[in-house]
Amino acid sequence: MPKLLRSPGLGLILWLLSGWLWAAPAPQTIQWTSPAEGTLLRLGQSYPLAATASSGLPVTFRVAAGPASITDGQVTVTNSGRVTLVAEQAGAAHVAPATAFTTFNRGKLLFETVGGLSLGADWTSDSFSLVVSNGVAYAGSFSGLRTVDVRDPANPKLLDFIATSGTVFDLQTLGAYAFLATSAGLEVIDISNPAELSNTAQLPIGGSPYSLRLAGNRAYVAAGTVWIVDISQPNQPRKVGEIAEPFPSARDVAVVGDVLFVGGDGGVRSYDVSQPTSPVLLAAFGNPASAEIELVDGNLWVAARWGPFQVWDVGNPRAPSLIGSSQFPFGTIPIGFGMRLFAFDGTAFITQQQSGLLLMDAANPAKPINLGWFTAPYPNAMQVADGLHFEGGYGGSFRVFRRRETLDQDLQFPLPLIANLGSPIRLTAAAVKSVRTATAGREDSWTEAELLKVE
């Protein structure tokens, strides 16, 4: 070895240098400059984009969602609807990547009824879970599982009903089978013919099974503890693992790959379940009583029984980081039995059988916004499919809605400075052709009585 490397001073320098080389990347933040959040981006008009990173490194932009395009550092809205933009900094050798979301043209949500039917005349037909797949809705209730033909959403038709051993709190479909988390355990139903359902298997589970997620050949069932079940043979489901501590009241689960997230009275915990017989705790985070969780675009949405709605970055399940949060209306809402969280198109729908429906706009995960608390009607289960909202609720109700978003607008057009008395004023199409409503992107029609005449 060369004598130079035997120098204690140089060795110390090399040791310090190696520590610097392997140091964790420093975090950075991004600050939006233009357009300011909340700006109304008008159709066809270009707006320069500007944002700065605390690291001083350059920032790039892209459209995350909505009708818009970015060209030469400017964003242009191409149609009506909400637009979400992302400012990104890719990071460097010792600087971690960063992103910042900003949402524009956020309107008011409207839901118009498309169709519906009654699934029963009493409380036993109240739906607690709902899945829509291939033109069929599967609704789990107190008494069993119902299938509904929704190929014509304006005229849904009941196909079949099969009784279950317990109340169906959650369900998932996989191929020719429906897997149900019921008060009696895990029940498997053959749905190869939705008009002729048949029982396939049942696995008793202690506690109170309330939530179910499927991943590969496994089912994860939250029932106070979390059961890990091998479903490679649907007619013979078998328990292969269990997470018994520290969740005496695990309520909800979400899974991606070999990482399982569990929500319960102790908050949220992430587990490595690559070895299902011996799950490994990775991290604990979130508010106590984090009852409901949902994975959305790599983030975890969390609705607590008491406390704020939160969005967590779980890209690193060993060290989740809080992105944003928003307090529920009226401070906190004591949400208990019947609470469900559904995530669709950047909106969180939080149902609660005793209070109604809470909507949270989380299109910008750093700044979730309360959209409102609705006291009636009381939905229990929701699903979005084929651009429609399907809902199951109390009194055996089953309804189909179309979602619209309205945006306040104004109309400006030049009038002639001088007009001959008694002569009609003719308006050119150029004056109004760019005016669109924010509902479905359609152009409004104008009558001669309203505008005299549009050419």
C-alpha positions as CSV (number, residue, x, y, z in Angstrom):
1,M,0.0,0.0,0.0
2,P,1.5,3.4,-0.8
3,K,2.7,5.4,2.1
4,L,0.5,8.3,1.2
5,L,-2.6,6.3,2.3
6,R,-1.1,5.5,5.6
7,S,-1.2,9.1,6.7
8,P,-3.7,9.5,9.6
9,G,-4.6,13.0,8.4
10,L,-5.5,11.8,4.9
11,G,-7.4,8.8,6.4
12,L,-9.5,11.2,8.4
13,I,-10.2,13.3,5.4
14,L,-11.2,10.2,3.4
15,W,-13.5,9.0,6.2
16,L,-15.2,12.4,6.4
17,L,-15.5,12.5,2.6
18,S,-17.1,9.1,2.5
19,G,-19.6,10.2,5.1
20,W,-20.5,13.2,3.0
21,L,-20.8,11.1,-0.2
22,W,-23.2,8.8,1.5
23,A,-25.2,11.4,3.3
24,A,-29.0,11.4,2.8
25,P,-30.1,13.9,0.1
26,A,-31.2,17.3,1.5
27,P,-34.9,18.1,1.1
28,Q,-36.1,21.0,-1.1
29,T,-39.4,22.8,-1.6
30,I,-41.1,24.4,-4.6
31,Q,-42.9,27.7,-4.5
32,W,-45.4,28.5,-7.2
33,T,-45.2,32.1,-8.6
34,S,-47.5,32.2,-11.7
35,P,-50.3,31.6,-12.3
36,A,-51.4,32.1,-8.7
37,E,-53.5,29.3,-7.3
38,G,-57.2,30.1,-7.8
39,T,-56.6,32.1,-11.0
40,L,-59.4,31.5,-13.6
41,L,-57.6,30.2,-16.7
42,R,-59.6,31.3,-19.6
43,L,-60.2,29.1,-22.6
44,G,-57.6,29.5,-25.3
45,Q,-55.5,32.1,-23.5
46,S,-51.9,31.3,-22.6
47,Y,-50.4,31.9,-19.2
48,P,-46.7,31.9,-18.3
49,L,-45.6,29.3,-15.8
50,A,-43.2,30.2,-13.0
51,A,-42.0,28.5,-9.9
52,T,-38.8,28.4,-7.9
53,A,-37.1,25.6,-6.0
54,S,-35.4,26.3,-2.7
55,S,-32.3,24.5,-4.1
56,G,-32.0,27.0,-6.9
57,L,-32.2,24.2,-9.5
58,P,-34.5,24.6,-12.5
59,V,-38.1,23.6,-12.3
60,T,-40.1,21.9,-15.0
61,F,-43.9,21.7,-15.5
62,R,-46.5,19.2,-16.7
63,V,-50.2,18.7,-16.8
64,A,-51.3,16.2,-14.2
65,A,-55.0,16.2,-15.0
66,G,-57.5,18.2,-17.0
67,P,-57.9,19.8,-20.4
68,A,-54.7,21.8,-20.8
69,S,-51.4,21.8,-22.7
70,I,-48.0,23.3,-21.9
71,T,-45.9,24.8,-24.7
72,D,-42.8,27.0,-24.4
73,G,-43.3,27.4,-20.6
74,Q,-47.0,28.5,-21.0
75,V,-50.2,26.7,-20.1
76,T,-53.3,26.9,-22.3
77,V,-56.7,25.5,-21.3
78,T,-58.2,23.6,-24.2
79,N,-61.7,22.9,-22.8
80,S,-63.8,23.3,-19.7
81,G,-63.0,21.5,-16.5
82,R,-60.6,21.4,-13.6
83,V,-56.9,21.6,-14.4
84,T,-54.1,20.3,-12.1
85,L,-50.5,21.2,-12.9
86,V,-47.3,19.9,-11.4
87,A,-44.1,21.7,-10.9
88,E,-41.1,19.3,-10.5
89,Q,-37.5,19.5,-9.6
90,A,-35.7,16.2,-10.4
91,G,-33.1,16.7,-7.7
92,A,-29.3,16.3,-7.8
93,A,-26.5,14.3,-6.2
94,H,-27.3,15.6,-2.7
95,V,-30.7,17.2,-3.2
96,A,-33.9,15.1,-3.1
97,P,-36.6,15.5,-5.8
98,A,-39.6,17.7,-5.1
99,T,-43.0,18.3,-6.6
100,A,-45.8,20.8,-6.1
101,F,-49.4,20.6,-7.3
102,T,-51.6,23.5,-8.1
103,T,-55.3,23.3,-9.2
104,F,-57.1,25.8,-11.4
105,N,-60.7,26.2,-12.6
106,R,-62.1,24.3,-9.6
107,G,-65.9,24.5,-9.9
108,K,-68.9,23.4,-8.0
109,L,-69.8,19.7,-8.1
110,L,-73.2,18.7,-9.3
111,F,-74.7,15.3,-9.6
112,E,-77.6,14.6,-11.8
113,T,-79.6,11.4,-11.5
114,V,-79.3,9.0,-14.5
115,G,-81.3,6.0,-13.1
116,G,-82.0,3.8,-10.1
117,L,-84.0,1.1,-8.5
118,S,-85.0,-0.3,-5.1
119,L,-83.0,-3.4,-4.0
120,G,-85.5,-4.2,-1.3
121,A,-88.3,-2.9,1.0
122,D,-86.6,-3.1,4.4
123,W,-83.3,-2.4,6.2
124,T,-81.9,-5.9,5.3
125,S,-81.3,-4.6,1.7
126,D,-79.3,-1.6,2.8
127,S,-76.0,-1.7,0.8
128,F,-72.6,-1.4,2.7
129,S,-70.3,-2.3,-0.2
130,L,-70.4,-1.9,-4.0
131,V,-68.3,-3.0,-7.0
132,V,-69.1,-2.3,-10.6
133,S,-67.4,-4.4,-13.3
134,N,-68.2,-5.3,-16.9
135,G,-71.7,-3.8,-16.8
136,V,-72.7,-5.5,-13.5
137,A,-73.0,-3.9,-10.0
138,Y,-72.3,-6.2,-7.0
139,A,-74.0,-4.8,-3.9
140,G,-73.3,-6.3,-0.5
141,S,-75.9,-5.8,2.3
142,F,-77.1,-7.0,5.7
143,S,-78.7,-10.0,4.1
144,G,-76.4,-11.0,1.2
145,L,-75.1,-10.1,-2.3
146,R,-77.2,-8.7,-5.1
147,T,-76.2,-8.3,-8.7
148,V,-77.6,-5.5,-10.9
149,D,-77.4,-5.1,-14.7
150,V,-76.2,-1.5,-15.3
151,R,-75.4,-1.8,-19.0
152,D,-78.3,0.6,-19.5
153,P,-77.6,2.9,-16.5
154,A,-80.9,4.7,-17.0
155,N,-82.7,1.4,-16.4
156,P,-80.8,-0.8,-14.0
157,K,-82.2,-4.3,-13.5
158,L,-81.9,-6.7,-10.6
159,L,-80.3,-9.9,-11.7
160,D,-79.9,-12.2,-8.7
161,F,-79.6,-12.4,-4.9
162,I,-77.8,-14.8,-2.7
163,A,-77.9,-14.9,1.1
164,T,-74.7,-14.8,3.1
165,S,-73.9,-16.0,6.6
166,G,-73.2,-12.5,7.8
167,T,-73.5,-8.8,6.9
168,V,-71.4,-7.9,3.8
169,F,-69.2,-5.0,4.9
170,D,-66.8,-5.0,2.0
171,L,-66.3,-7.0,-1.2
172,Q,-63.8,-7.3,-4.1
173,T,-64.1,-9.2,-7.4
174,L,-61.4,-11.2,-9.0
175,G,-62.2,-13.2,-12.2
176,A,-65.1,-15.5,-11.7
177,Y,-65.3,-14.9,-7.9
178,A,-66.4,-12.3,-5.4
179,F,-64.6,-12.2,-2.1
180,L,-66.8,-10.8,0.8
181,A,-65.7,-9.6,4.2
182,T,-68.8,-10.4,6.3
183,S,-69.5,-10.5,10.0
184,A,-69.1,-14.3,9.7
185,G,-65.7,-14.2,8.0
186,L,-64.4,-14.4,4.4
187,E,-67.1,-15.7,2.0
188,V,-66.5,-16.6,-1.6
189,I,-69.2,-16.4,-4.2
190,D,-69.1,-17.7,-7.8
191,I,-70.1,-14.8,-10.1
192,S,-69.2,-16.5,-13.4
193,N,-72.9,-16.0,-14.2
194,P,-74.1,-12.9,-12.5
195,A,-77.7,-14.0,-12.9
196,E,-77.0,-17.3,-11.1
197,L,-74.8,-16.7,-8.1
198,S,-73.6,-19.7,-6.0
199,N,-71.7,-20.1,-2.7
200,T,-68.2,-21.4,-3.2
201,A,-66.4,-21.3,0.2
202,Q,-66.3,-19.7,3.7
203,L,-63.4,-19.1,6.0
204,P,-64.5,-18.1,9.6
205,I,-62.6,-15.2,11.0
206,G,-62.7,-14.0,14.6
207,G,-63.4,-10.4,15.4
208,S,-65.5,-8.3,13.0
209,P,-64.3,-8.4,9.4
210,Y,-64.9,-4.9,8.0
211,S,-62.5,-4.2,5.2
212,L,-61.0,-6.4,2.4
213,R,-58.3,-5.9,-0.3
214,L,-56.9,-8.3,-2.8
215,A,-53.4,-8.4,-4.2
216,G,-52.1,-11.3,-6.3
217,N,-53.2,-14.5,-4.7
218,R,-53.8,-13.0,-1.3
219,A,-56.7,-11.4,0.5
220,Y,-56.1,-9.0,3.4
221,V,-59.0,-8.8,5.8
222,A,-59.2,-6.2,8.6
223,A,-61.1,-7.7,11.5
224,G,-59.6,-6.2,14.6
225,T,-56.4,-8.0,13.6
226,V,-55.5,-8.4,10.0
227,W,-55.7,-11.9,8.4
228,I,-53.6,-12.7,5.4
229,V,-55.4,-15.4,3.4
230,D,-54.1,-17.4,0.4
231,I,-56.9,-17.4,-2.3
232,S,-54.9,-19.1,-5.0
233,Q,-57.7,-21.8,-4.8
234,P,-60.9,-19.8,-4.3
235,N,-62.8,-22.8,-3.2
236,Q,-60.2,-23.4,-0.4
237,P,-59.1,-20.1,1.1
238,R,-56.6,-20.6,3.9
239,K,-55.0,-18.3,6.5
240,V,-51.2,-17.9,6.0
241,G,-50.5,-15.0,8.4
242,E,-51.9,-12.5,10.9
243,I,-51.0,-9.1,12.2
244,A,-52.2,-9.3,15.8
245,E,-50.4,-6.4,17.4
246,P,-50.5,-3.4,17.9
247,F,-53.9,-3.3,16.3
248,P,-56.6,-4.6,18.5
249,S,-59.1,-2.7,16.2
250,A,-57.7,-2.7,12.7
251,R,-60.4,-1.3,10.5
252,D,-59.1,-0.7,7.0
253,V,-56.4,-1.9,4.7
254,A,-54.7,-0.9,1.5
255,V,-52.0,-2.7,-0.3
256,V,-49.5,-2.1,-3.1
257,G,-47.0,-4.9,-4.0
258,D,-45.6,-6.4,-0.9
259,V,-46.5,-3.3,1.3
260,L,-49.6,-3.3,3.4
261,F,-51.1,-0.3,5.1
262,V,-53.4,-0.7,8.1
263,G,-55.7,2.0,9.5
264,G,-57.1,1.7,13.0
265,D,-57.4,3.2,16.5
266,G,-53.6,3.5,16.7
267,G,-53.2,5.5,13.5
268,V,-51.7,4.0,10.3
269,R,-48.9,1.5,10.0
270,S,-47.1,0.1,7.1
271,Y,-45.9,-3.5,6.9
272,D,-43.6,-5.6,4.7
273,V,-45.7,-8.6,3.8
274,S,-43.3,-10.2,1.3
275,Q,-43.2,-13.1,3.8
276,P,-46.9,-13.4,4.8
277,T,-46.1,-15.7,7.7
278,S,-44.0,-13.1,9.4
279,P,-45.0,-9.5,8.4
280,V,-42.5,-6.8,9.4
281,L,-43.5,-3.4,10.7
282,L,-42.0,-0.6,8.6
283,A,-43.5,2.6,10.1
284,A,-46.2,4.1,12.2
285,F,-47.8,7.5,11.3
286,G,-51.1,9.4,11.0
287,N,-53.6,10.5,13.5
288,P,-55.0,8.2,16.2
289,A,-58.4,6.7,15.1
290,S,-57.4,6.8,11.4
291,A,-60.3,4.7,10.4
292,E,-60.3,4.8,6.6
293,I,-57.4,4.8,4.2
294,E,-57.1,4.8,0.4
295,L,-54.1,4.6,-2.0
296,V,-54.3,7.3,-4.7
297,D,-51.5,7.8,-7.2
298,G,-48.8,6.7,-4.8
299,N,-50.2,8.8,-1.9
300,L,-52.3,7.5,1.0
301,W,-55.5,9.4,1.9
302,V,-56.4,9.1,5.5
303,A,-59.8,9.9,7.1
304,A,-59.8,9.8,10.9
305,R,-62.8,9.3,13.1
306,W,-61.7,12.5,14.9
307,G,-59.2,14.8,13.3
308,P,-58.2,16.2,10.0
309,F,-58.3,14.6,6.6
310,Q,-54.6,13.9,5.6
311,V,-52.6,13.0,2.5
312,W,-49.3,11.1,3.0
313,D,-46.5,10.4,0.6
314,V,-45.8,6.7,1.0
315,G,-43.4,6.3,-1.8
316,N,-40.9,5.3,0.9
317,P,-43.1,3.1,3.2
318,R,-40.4,3.2,5.9
319,A,-40.6,6.9,6.2
320,P,-44.0,8.3,5.0
321,S,-44.2,12.1,4.9
322,L,-47.2,14.3,5.4
323,I,-48.1,16.3,2.2
324,G,-51.2,18.1,3.3
325,S,-54.2,18.1,5.6
326,S,-57.6,19.8,6.0
327,Q,-59.8,20.0,9.0
328,F,-63.3,18.5,8.8
329,P,-66.2,21.0,8.9
330,F,-67.2,22.2,12.4
331,G,-63.8,21.2,13.8
332,T,-64.2,17.5,14.1
333,I,-67.0,15.1,13.3
334,P,-67.4,12.0,15.5
335,I,-67.6,9.5,12.7
336,G,-68.2,6.0,13.9
337,F,-69.9,2.9,12.5
338,G,-70.6,3.2,8.8
339,M,-67.7,5.5,7.9
340,R,-66.3,4.8,4.4
341,L,-63.7,6.6,2.3
342,F,-63.9,6.5,-1.5
343,A,-61.5,8.3,-3.8
344,F,-62.5,9.3,-7.4
345,D,-61.0,11.8,-9.7
346,G,-59.2,13.9,-7.1
347,T,-62.2,14.0,-4.7
348,A,-62.6,12.1,-1.4
349,F,-66.1,11.0,-0.6
350,I,-66.4,10.2,3.1
351,T,-69.7,8.6,4.0
352,Q,-71.2,8.3,7.5
353,Q,-74.5,6.7,8.0
354,Q,-75.4,8.9,11.0
355,S,-74.4,12.2,9.4
356,G,-74.4,12.1,5.6
357,L,-71.6,12.6,3.0
358,L,-68.5,14.8,3.3
359,L,-66.6,15.8,0.1
360,M,-62.9,16.8,0.1
361,D,-61.1,18.1,-2.9
362,A,-57.6,16.6,-2.9
363,A,-56.6,17.1,-6.5
364,N,-53.9,19.3,-5.0
365,P,-52.7,16.9,-2.3
366,A,-50.7,19.7,-0.5
367,K,-53.9,21.7,0.0
368,P,-57.1,19.5,0.5
369,I,-60.2,21.6,0.5
370,N,-63.6,21.1,2.1
371,L,-66.3,21.0,-0.6
372,G,-69.2,20.6,1.8
373,W,-71.1,18.4,4.2
374,F,-74.3,16.9,2.9
375,T,-76.9,15.6,5.3
376,A,-79.1,13.7,2.9
377,P,-79.4,11.3,1.3
378,Y,-77.2,8.8,3.2
379,P,-75.0,6.7,0.9
380,N,-73.0,3.8,2.3
381,A,-71.1,2.6,-0.7
382,M,-69.9,4.3,-3.9
383,Q,-68.2,3.2,-7.1
384,V,-67.2,5.1,-10.3
385,A,-67.3,3.2,-13.6
386,D,-67.7,4.3,-17.2
387,G,-67.7,7.9,-16.2
388,L,-70.7,7.4,-13.8
389,H,-71.2,7.4,-10.1
390,F,-73.0,4.3,-8.6
391,E,-74.3,4.5,-5.1
392,G,-75.9,2.1,-2.7
393,G,-77.5,3.3,0.5
394,Y,-80.3,3.1,3.0
395,G,-83.8,1.8,2.3
396,G,-82.4,-0.5,-0.4
397,S,-81.7,2.4,-2.6
398,F,-79.4,2.0,-5.7
399,R,-78.8,5.1,-7.8
400,V,-76.7,6.1,-10.8
401,F,-75.4,9.7,-11.1
402,R,-73.5,11.7,-13.7
403,R,-71.0,14.1,-12.2
404,R,-70.7,17.6,-13.6
405,E,-68.6,20.5,-12.5
406,T,-69.8,24.1,-13.0
407,L,-67.6,27.1,-13.1
408,D,-68.7,30.7,-12.7
409,Q,-68.1,32.7,-15.8
410,D,-68.7,36.1,-17.3
411,L,-69.3,37.2,-20.9
412,Q,-67.6,40.1,-22.6
413,F,-68.1,41.3,-26.2
414,P,-67.8,44.6,-27.9
415,L,-70.9,46.5,-28.9
416,P,-71.0,49.0,-31.7
417,L,-70.2,52.5,-30.4
418,I,-72.9,54.0,-32.6
419,A,-76.1,52.3,-33.7
420,N,-78.9,53.7,-35.8
421,L,-82.0,54.2,-33.7
422,G,-84.5,51.5,-34.3
423,S,-82.0,49.3,-36.2
424,P,-81.2,45.9,-34.8
425,I,-77.6,45.3,-33.7
426,R,-76.0,42.2,-35.3
427,L,-73.5,40.3,-33.2
428,T,-70.8,38.2,-34.9
429,A,-70.1,34.7,-33.9
430,A,-66.5,35.8,-33.0
431,A,-68.0,37.6,-30.1
432,V,-69.4,34.5,-28.4
433,K,-67.9,31.5,-30.1
434,S,-65.3,30.9,-27.3
435,V,-67.9,31.0,-24.5
436,R,-68.5,27.6,-23.1
437,T,-70.2,26.3,-20.0
438,A,-68.2,24.3,-17.5
439,T,-70.6,21.5,-17.7
440,A,-69.5,18.7,-20.1
441,G,-67.6,21.3,-22.3
442,R,-70.6,22.1,-24.5
443,E,-71.2,25.4,-26.1
444,D,-74.3,27.2,-25.0
445,S,-77.0,28.1,-27.5
446,W,-78.3,31.6,-27.6
447,T,-81.7,32.7,-28.8
448,E,-82.4,35.8,-30.9
449,A,-84.4,37.1,-28.0
450,E,-81.4,37.0,-25.8
451,L,-78.8,38.4,-28.2
452,L,-80.9,39.8,-31.1
453,K,-79.0,37.6,-33.6
454,V,-75.7,35.7,-33.6
455,E,-74.2,35.0,-37.0
